[in-house]
Amino acid sequence: MVSVQAIDALLPQTQCGECGYPGCLPYAQALAAGTAPIDRCPPGGVDVVKALGQLLNVDATPYLADAAAHTRAPSVAVIREAECIGCTKCIQACPVDAIV
């Protein structure tokens, strides 16, 4: 059996929730339990699908087309501190609590 930590180490740690789980660790736990497919991580893309397939001994081939279709380039929000009025809308909008 593959450890949750080994699976979690392959995930991008964006904690975005796009996989349907509240973060990378819960997704890793579901993968370890065999209750989640290997193609639910858009930020990880095809590379993560292949790595998960190899680690979990799952043929990644059927998942690659879907993973490629949903992979996107990483995005960055730039906050211009000089123009910040303290409204906190950026904090409310951030899905991963990355703004401090």
VMD Tcl script that builds the backbone (N, CA, C; Angstrom):
set m [mol new atoms 300]
animate dup $m
set s [atomselect $m all]
$s set {name element resname resid chain x y z} {
  {N N MET 1 A 0.848 -1.188 0.000}
  {CA C MET 1 A 0.000 0.000 0.000}
  {C C MET 1 A 0.891 1.248 0.000}
  {N N VAL 2 A 0.534 2.199 -0.815}
  {CA C VAL 2 A 1.286 3.442 -0.938}
  {C C VAL 2 A 0.840 4.405 0.164}
  {N N SER 3 A 1.805 5.094 0.759}
  {CA C SER 3 A 1.478 6.009 1.851}
  {C C SER 3 A 0.832 7.292 1.334}
  {N N VAL 4 A 0.002 7.862 2.164}
  {CA C VAL 4 A -0.633 9.138 1.851}
  {C C VAL 4 A 0.437 10.205 1.640}
  {N N GLN 5 A 1.494 10.155 2.435}
  {CA C GLN 5 A 2.566 11.146 2.321}
  {C C GLN 5 A 3.258 11.069 0.960}
  {N N ALA 6 A 3.463 9.860 0.454}
  {CA C ALA 6 A 4.104 9.701 -0.856}
  {C C ALA 6 A 3.218 10.268 -1.960}
  {N N ILE 7 A 1.929 10.043 -1.848}
  {CA C ILE 7 A 0.987 10.586 -2.835}
  {C C ILE 7 A 0.944 12.106 -2.728}
  {N N ASP 8 A 0.820 12.603 -1.511}
  {CA C ASP 8 A 0.739 14.045 -1.275}
  {C C ASP 8 A 1.982 14.765 -1.799}
  {N N ALA 9 A 3.124 14.112 -1.728}
  {CA C ALA 9 A 4.377 14.715 -2.198}
  {C C ALA 9 A 4.364 14.955 -3.708}
  {N N LEU 10 A 3.547 14.211 -4.445}
  {CA C LEU 10 A 3.463 14.389 -5.898}
  {C C LEU 10 A 2.514 15.516 -6.300}
  {N N LEU 11 A 1.646 15.903 -5.409}
  {CA C LEU 11 A 0.652 16.930 -5.716}
  {C C LEU 11 A 1.266 18.324 -5.587}
  {N N PRO 12 A 0.742 19.307 -6.317}
  {CA C PRO 12 A 1.378 20.631 -6.372}
  {C C PRO 12 A 1.227 21.496 -5.119}
  {N N GLN 13 A 0.421 21.075 -4.182}
  {CA C GLN 13 A 0.228 21.806 -2.918}
  {C C GLN 13 A -0.344 23.208 -3.117}
  {N N THR 14 A -1.220 23.349 -4.099}
  {CA C THR 14 A -1.884 24.635 -4.297}
  {C C THR 14 A -3.094 24.788 -3.385}
  {N N GLN 15 A -3.591 23.681 -2.850}
  {CA C GLN 15 A -4.759 23.683 -1.955}
  {C C GLN 15 A -5.952 24.388 -2.601}
  {N N CYS 16 A -6.092 24.239 -3.909}
  {CA C CYS 16 A -7.109 24.983 -4.656}
  {C C CYS 16 A -8.507 24.383 -4.557}
  {N N GLY 17 A -8.606 23.099 -4.320}
  {CA C GLY 17 A -9.907 22.454 -4.230}
  {C C GLY 17 A -10.525 22.091 -5.566}
  {N N GLU 18 A -9.814 22.310 -6.663}
  {CA C GLU 18 A -10.366 21.999 -7.981}
  {C C GLU 18 A -10.606 20.508 -8.187}
  {N N CYS 19 A -9.986 19.685 -7.369}
  {CA C CYS 19 A -10.151 18.237 -7.455}
  {C C CYS 19 A -11.462 17.783 -6.820}
  {N N GLY 20 A -12.114 18.689 -6.100}
  {CA C GLY 20 A -13.330 18.332 -5.391}
  {C C GLY 20 A -13.096 18.039 -3.921}
  {N N TYR 21 A -11.860 18.113 -3.503}
  {CA C TYR 21 A -11.488 17.918 -2.100}
  {C C TYR 21 A -10.988 19.256 -1.559}
  {N N PRO 22 A -11.037 19.455 -0.244}
  {CA C PRO 22 A -10.659 20.762 0.302}
  {C C PRO 22 A -9.171 21.092 0.254}
  {N N GLY 23 A -8.361 20.208 -0.260}
  {CA C GLY 23 A -6.928 20.468 -0.373}
  {C C GLY 23 A -6.211 19.246 -0.903}
  {N N CYS 24 A -4.910 19.360 -1.032}
  {CA C CYS 24 A -4.109 18.268 -1.590}
  {C C CYS 24 A -4.072 17.039 -0.681}
  {N N LEU 25 A -3.956 17.248 0.619}
  {CA C LEU 25 A -3.898 16.107 1.536}
  {C C LEU 25 A -5.185 15.281 1.515}
  {N N PRO 26 A -6.373 15.884 1.574}
  {CA C PRO 26 A -7.588 15.070 1.477}
  {C C PRO 26 A -7.691 14.318 0.143}
  {N N TYR 27 A -7.228 14.937 -0.938}
  {CA C TYR 27 A -7.213 14.241 -2.230}
  {C C TYR 27 A -6.246 13.067 -2.171}
  {N N ALA 28 A -5.083 13.269 -1.574}
  {CA C ALA 28 A -4.108 12.183 -1.418}
  {C C ALA 28 A -4.696 11.049 -0.578}
  {N N GLN 29 A -5.437 11.386 0.457}
  {CA C GLN 29 A -6.070 10.365 1.296}
  {C C GLN 29 A -7.092 9.566 0.495}
  {N N ALA 30 A -7.869 10.245 -0.335}
  {CA C ALA 30 A -8.852 9.562 -1.175}
  {C C ALA 30 A -8.166 8.676 -2.210}
  {N N LEU 31 A -7.065 9.150 -2.768}
  {CA C LEU 31 A -6.307 8.328 -3.714}
  {C C LEU 31 A -5.762 7.079 -3.025}
  {N N ALA 32 A -5.238 7.239 -1.832}
  {CA C ALA 32 A -4.694 6.101 -1.085}
  {C C ALA 32 A -5.786 5.094 -0.754}
  {N N ALA 33 A -6.990 5.589 -0.494}
  {CA C ALA 33 A -8.115 4.711 -0.170}
  {C C ALA 33 A -8.733 4.090 -1.421}
  {N N GLY 34 A -8.324 4.580 -2.595}
  {CA C GLY 34 A -8.860 4.050 -3.843}
  {C C GLY 34 A -10.228 4.601 -4.198}
  {N N THR 35 A -10.598 5.733 -3.625}
  {CA C THR 35 A -11.925 6.297 -3.876}
  {C C THR 35 A -11.913 7.511 -4.796}
  {N N ALA 36 A -10.749 7.868 -5.318}
  {CA C ALA 36 A -10.654 9.019 -6.224}
  {C C ALA 36 A -9.821 8.631 -7.438}
  {N N PRO 37 A -10.189 9.141 -8.617}
  {CA C PRO 37 A -9.377 8.888 -9.809}
  {C C PRO 37 A -8.129 9.768 -9.816}
  {N N ILE 38 A -7.164 9.388 -10.627}
  {CA C ILE 38 A -5.866 10.068 -10.631}
  {C C ILE 38 A -5.839 11.351 -11.455}
  {N N ASP 39 A -6.949 11.705 -12.086}
  {CA C ASP 39 A -6.943 12.859 -13.003}
  {C C ASP 39 A -7.722 14.068 -12.503}
  {N N ARG 40 A -7.781 14.275 -11.223}
  {CA C ARG 40 A -8.600 15.360 -10.686}
  {C C ARG 40 A -7.809 16.598 -10.273}
  {N N CYS 41 A -6.558 16.715 -10.687}
  {CA C CYS 41 A -5.717 17.832 -10.259}
  {C C CYS 41 A -5.324 18.700 -11.456}
  {N N PRO 42 A -6.168 19.676 -11.855}
  {CA C PRO 42 A -5.820 20.530 -12.989}
  {C C PRO 42 A -4.480 21.249 -12.848}
  {N N PRO 43 A -4.117 21.778 -11.673}
  {CA C PRO 43 A -2.810 22.431 -11.590}
  {C C PRO 43 A -1.643 21.470 -11.831}
  {N N GLY 44 A -1.817 20.216 -11.498}
  {CA C GLY 44 A -0.750 19.233 -11.692}
  {C C GLY 44 A -0.634 18.764 -13.125}
  {N N GLY 45 A -1.752 18.756 -13.825}
  {CA C GLY 45 A -1.770 18.386 -15.226}
  {C C GLY 45 A -1.342 16.964 -15.526}
  {N N VAL 46 A -0.898 16.778 -16.738}
  {CA C VAL 46 A -0.512 15.463 -17.242}
  {C C VAL 46 A 0.648 14.876 -16.446}
  {N N ASP 47 A 1.594 15.706 -16.048}
  {CA C ASP 47 A 2.753 15.199 -15.304}
  {C C ASP 47 A 2.344 14.544 -13.994}
  {N N VAL 48 A 1.405 15.150 -13.279}
  {CA C VAL 48 A 0.949 14.575 -12.013}
  {C C VAL 48 A 0.144 13.306 -12.271}
  {N N VAL 49 A -0.672 13.296 -13.311}
  {CA C VAL 49 A -1.434 12.089 -13.646}
  {C C VAL 49 A -0.481 10.932 -13.922}
  {N N LYS 50 A 0.556 11.182 -14.699}
  {CA C LYS 50 A 1.537 10.127 -14.993}
  {C C LYS 50 A 2.250 9.665 -13.728}
  {N N ALA 51 A 2.657 10.604 -12.889}
  {CA C ALA 51 A 3.370 10.257 -11.655}
  {C C ALA 51 A 2.474 9.478 -10.701}
  {N N LEU 52 A 1.221 9.903 -10.571}
  {CA C LEU 52 A 0.288 9.179 -9.709}
  {C C LEU 52 A 0.020 7.780 -10.253}
  {N N GLY 53 A -0.143 7.683 -11.557}
  {CA C GLY 53 A -0.357 6.377 -12.171}
  {C C GLY 53 A 0.794 5.430 -11.893}
  {N N GLN 54 A 2.006 5.924 -12.026}
  {CA C GLN 54 A 3.180 5.095 -11.770}
  {C C GLN 54 A 3.252 4.696 -10.296}
  {N N LEU 55 A 3.043 5.648 -9.403}
  {CA C LEU 55 A 3.121 5.366 -7.972}
  {C C LEU 55 A 2.038 4.393 -7.521}
  {N N LEU 56 A 0.829 4.579 -8.047}
  {CA C LEU 56 A -0.309 3.767 -7.610}
  {C C LEU 56 A -0.533 2.533 -8.476}
  {N N ASN 57 A 0.354 2.326 -9.438}
  {CA C ASN 57 A 0.259 1.178 -10.340}
  {C C ASN 57 A -1.084 1.171 -11.088}
  {N N VAL 58 A -1.433 2.347 -11.610}
  {CA C VAL 58 A -2.658 2.528 -12.382}
  {C C VAL 58 A -2.252 2.988 -13.773}
  {N N ASP 59 A -2.853 2.399 -14.800}
  {CA C ASP 59 A -2.563 2.822 -16.166}
  {C C ASP 59 A -3.091 4.240 -16.365}
  {N N ALA 60 A -2.204 5.175 -16.595}
  {CA C ALA 60 A -2.590 6.579 -16.734}
  {C C ALA 60 A -3.142 6.909 -18.116}
  {N N THR 61 A -2.930 6.045 -19.083}
  {CA C THR 61 A -3.301 6.332 -20.466}
  {C C THR 61 A -4.747 6.804 -20.632}
  {N N PRO 62 A -5.737 6.130 -20.028}
  {CA C PRO 62 A -7.122 6.591 -20.223}
  {C C PRO 62 A -7.405 7.981 -19.640}
  {N N TYR 63 A -6.564 8.444 -18.754}
  {CA C TYR 63 A -6.782 9.722 -18.084}
  {C C TYR 63 A -6.048 10.890 -18.742}
  {N N LEU 64 A -5.116 10.610 -19.628}
  {CA C LEU 64 A -4.239 11.659 -20.147}
  {C C LEU 64 A -4.950 12.707 -20.990}
  {N N ALA 65 A -5.877 12.290 -21.848}
  {CA C ALA 65 A -6.567 13.255 -22.708}
  {C C ALA 65 A -7.380 14.239 -21.873}
  {N N ASP 66 A -8.090 13.728 -20.874}
  {CA C ASP 66 A -8.889 14.600 -20.014}
  {C C ASP 66 A -7.993 15.532 -19.207}
  {N N ALA 67 A -6.894 15.002 -18.706}
  {CA C ALA 67 A -5.962 15.831 -17.932}
  {C C ALA 67 A -5.371 16.930 -18.806}
  {N N ALA 68 A -5.028 16.597 -20.036}
  {CA C ALA 68 A -4.463 17.595 -20.953}
  {C C ALA 68 A -5.493 18.678 -21.276}
  {N N ALA 69 A -6.749 18.284 -21.397}
  {CA C ALA 69 A -7.800 19.249 -21.722}
  {C C ALA 69 A -8.073 20.214 -20.568}
  {N N HIS 70 A -7.829 19.767 -19.341}
  {CA C HIS 70 A -8.136 20.602 -18.176}
  {C C HIS 70 A -6.909 21.257 -17.545}
  {N N THR 71 A -5.744 20.987 -18.094}
  {CA C THR 71 A -4.530 21.599 -17.565}
  {C C THR 71 A -4.482 23.058 -18.001}
  {N N ARG 72 A -4.085 23.891 -17.110}
  {CA C ARG 72 A -3.961 25.304 -17.436}
  {C C ARG 72 A -2.657 25.831 -16.868}
  {N N ALA 73 A -2.236 26.920 -17.406}
  {CA C ALA 73 A -1.008 27.539 -16.911}
  {C C ALA 73 A -1.258 28.102 -15.515}
  {N N PRO 74 A -0.258 28.062 -14.664}
  {CA C PRO 74 A -0.422 28.660 -13.334}
  {C C PRO 74 A -0.764 30.142 -13.455}
  {N N SER 75 A -1.581 30.613 -12.552}
  {CA C SER 75 A -1.948 32.024 -12.587}
  {C C SER 75 A -1.480 32.716 -11.315}
  {N N VAL 76 A -1.228 33.981 -11.460}
  {CA C VAL 76 A -0.759 34.782 -10.335}
  {C C VAL 76 A -1.568 36.073 -10.312}
  {N N ALA 77 A -2.035 36.418 -9.156}
  {CA C ALA 77 A -2.707 37.709 -8.985}
  {C C ALA 77 A -1.682 38.683 -8.430}
  {N N VAL 78 A -1.579 39.810 -9.060}
  {CA C VAL 78 A -0.640 40.826 -8.601}
  {C C VAL 78 A -1.425 41.910 -7.872}
  {N N ILE 79 A -1.047 42.136 -6.645}
  {CA C ILE 79 A -1.702 43.166 -5.845}
  {C C ILE 79 A -0.765 44.360 -5.762}
  {N N ARG 80 A -1.265 45.495 -6.185}
  {CA C ARG 80 A -0.467 46.716 -6.143}
  {C C ARG 80 A -0.690 47.391 -4.791}
  {N N GLU 81 A 0.248 47.167 -3.894}
  {CA C GLU 81 A 0.107 47.664 -2.524}
  {C C GLU 81 A -0.109 49.172 -2.459}
  {N N ALA 82 A 0.519 49.908 -3.346}
  {CA C ALA 82 A 0.395 51.370 -3.322}
  {C C ALA 82 A -1.037 51.821 -3.610}
  {N N GLU 83 A -1.798 50.964 -4.299}
  {CA C GLU 83 A -3.171 51.307 -4.648}
  {C C GLU 83 A -4.195 50.635 -3.735}
  {N N CYS 84 A -3.739 49.853 -2.790}
  {CA C CYS 84 A -4.631 49.120 -1.892}
  {C C CYS 84 A -5.384 50.088 -0.983}
  {N N ILE 85 A -6.703 49.903 -0.917}
  {CA C ILE 85 A -7.521 50.748 -0.038}
  {C C ILE 85 A -7.998 49.977 1.195}
  {N N GLY 86 A -7.545 48.738 1.334}
  {CA C GLY 86 A -7.886 47.953 2.515}
  {C C GLY 86 A -9.282 47.362 2.511}
  {N N CYS 87 A -9.878 47.182 1.356}
  {CA C CYS 87 A -11.253 46.686 1.282}
  {C C CYS 87 A -11.367 45.184 1.571}
  {N N THR 88 A -10.284 44.459 1.490}
  {CA C THR 88 A -10.165 43.003 1.730}
  {C C THR 88 A -10.888 42.138 0.698}
  {N N LYS 89 A -11.309 42.712 -0.429}
  {CA C LYS 89 A -11.969 41.907 -1.457}
  {C C LYS 89 A -11.037 40.833 -2.010}
  {N N CYS 90 A -9.754 41.126 -2.089}
  {CA C CYS 90 A -8.803 40.134 -2.594}
  {C C CYS 90 A -8.716 38.945 -1.640}
  {N N ILE 91 A -8.754 39.207 -0.348}
  {CA C ILE 91 A -8.687 38.131 0.644}
  {C C ILE 91 A -9.931 37.261 0.536}
  {N N GLN 92 A -11.075 37.879 0.377}
  {CA C GLN 92 A -12.331 37.139 0.256}
  {C C GLN 92 A -12.381 36.318 -1.025}
  {N N ALA 93 A -11.780 36.818 -2.087}
  {CA C ALA 93 A -11.824 36.140 -3.380}
  {C C ALA 93 A -10.820 35.009 -3.501}
  {N N CYS 94 A -9.760 35.032 -2.713}
  {CA C CYS 94 A -8.705 34.026 -2.839}
  {C C CYS 94 A -9.203 32.674 -2.330}
  {N N PRO 95 A -9.210 31.638 -3.194}
  {CA C PRO 95 A -9.743 30.339 -2.785}
  {C C PRO 95 A -8.799 29.534 -1.899}
  {N N VAL 96 A -7.559 29.973 -1.760}
  {CA C VAL 96 A -6.590 29.166 -1.004}
  {C C VAL 96 A -5.962 29.907 0.165}
  {N N ASP 97 A -6.526 31.001 0.580}
  {CA C ASP 97 A -6.044 31.738 1.747}
  {C C ASP 97 A -4.558 32.076 1.632}
  {N N ALA 98 A -4.154 32.561 0.452}
  {CA C ALA 98 A -2.743 32.833 0.201}
  {C C ALA 98 A -2.361 34.289 0.418}
  {N N ILE 99 A -3.308 35.117 0.751}
  {CA C ILE 99 A -3.022 36.539 0.932}
  {C C ILE 99 A -2.972 36.836 2.421}
  {N N VAL 100 A -1.863 37.423 2.843}
  {CA C VAL 100 A -1.729 37.756 4.268}
  {C C VAL 100 A -1.555 39.249 4.444}
}
mol reanalyze $m
mol bondsrecalc $m
mol representation Tube
mol addrep $m
